[in-house]
Amino acid sequence: MSLEDVAQRARVSPATVSRVLNNLGVVKSSTRARVLKAIEELKYYPNVHARALAGGASKTLGLIVSNLENPFFLDIFRVLEQEAHANGYEVLVANTNYDLQWQNSSVRLMLGRRVAGLALVVSEIDAAVLDELEQRKIRTVVYDVGSPRRGIMSIKSNYRKGIERVSVYLRSLGHNRISFVGHHTTLGPLSDRKSTFTQVMQRYGPQVQFTTVADSDDYAGGQRAVQQIYASNFRPTAILCVNDFMAAGVLRQLRDRGVDVPGQVSVTGFDNITLSEMVYPALTTLHIPRDLIGRQIFASLTEPKPSSKVPTEIIITPELVVRESTGRAPTES
């Protein structure tokens, strides 16, 4: 199967196919969709490293993440890259911005570059992609999506346990008006956090009022989430954020509104990125060990011989880290 075959199927020039594959130049969305469909139908994988690999095994690893602007993903990449460089490997990274079609395109590009292994640190995945990776015997690690298979390791964080811990902690401080700030809440692990929060709040019955809002996964999204909360006339005494990146924006918007943290409103995050210690006040959060995840990804993708053909899964339980952004609920006036 050649690039010309794809061009013929998609009714475009080979140059257009090349631009789509390499994310170069401007291609109309309808044309891009047609090219990607032809690639999918023909199972085309451009072997851009064929000559380089002719003499031996690949020393390139692939990493696909949902949002490289979020320090959580960047930390995992940094650790993986350090491990790779120390052992003579390189890492190719792709950012999907939570776009499943873009993610599938990135997988095809990685396979075309004949990566030795592929890690997907994303919030959703097409089952057909996992089927093909398994069939092609590509060493793979998935984080938070899919299930372990032969040759595919699964690493998951127990978000339910984490959300339960921080929710119970906030209740122990007397908070009975709590908001949840999330993003992309229809996606598996993100939906899990929101639904767990809702279930925990419902256990407390009518004495606890709560609301949920969602915006983009970034600093500005956290700011806008606070605007949504206050526009609804809900006045929380605590705001539980889906991650530290958005929590930083929440803290800034509250400060701009003259709201004292934690005197009037307590704020919590999730992930324990370095930023959580740098913001003011320092953020109470849940710790997920990105260094452990990065090292485990490298080890799984490069071990000389898999220790077992049995599918492997690692479950991480987030640990609560209490800092200055949380305190007792204000006394009702």
Protein Blocks (a to p, Z undefined) as FASTA:
>chain_A
ZZklmmmmnopafklmmmmmnopajddfklmmmmmmmmmmnopacdfklmmmmnoccfbd
cdddfblmbmklmmmmmmmmmmmmmnopacddddeklpaklmmmmmmmmmmnopabdcdd
dfbdcfklmmmmmmnopacddehiajddehiacddddfklmmmmmmmmmmmnopabdcdd
dehklbmklmmmmmmmmmmmmmnommbccddddddddfklmmmmmmmmmmnopacfbdcd
fbfklmmmmmmmmmmnopacfklpccddehjaaklmmpccddddddddfklmmmmmmmmm
mgfbafbfbdcdddddddddddfkbccddddZZ
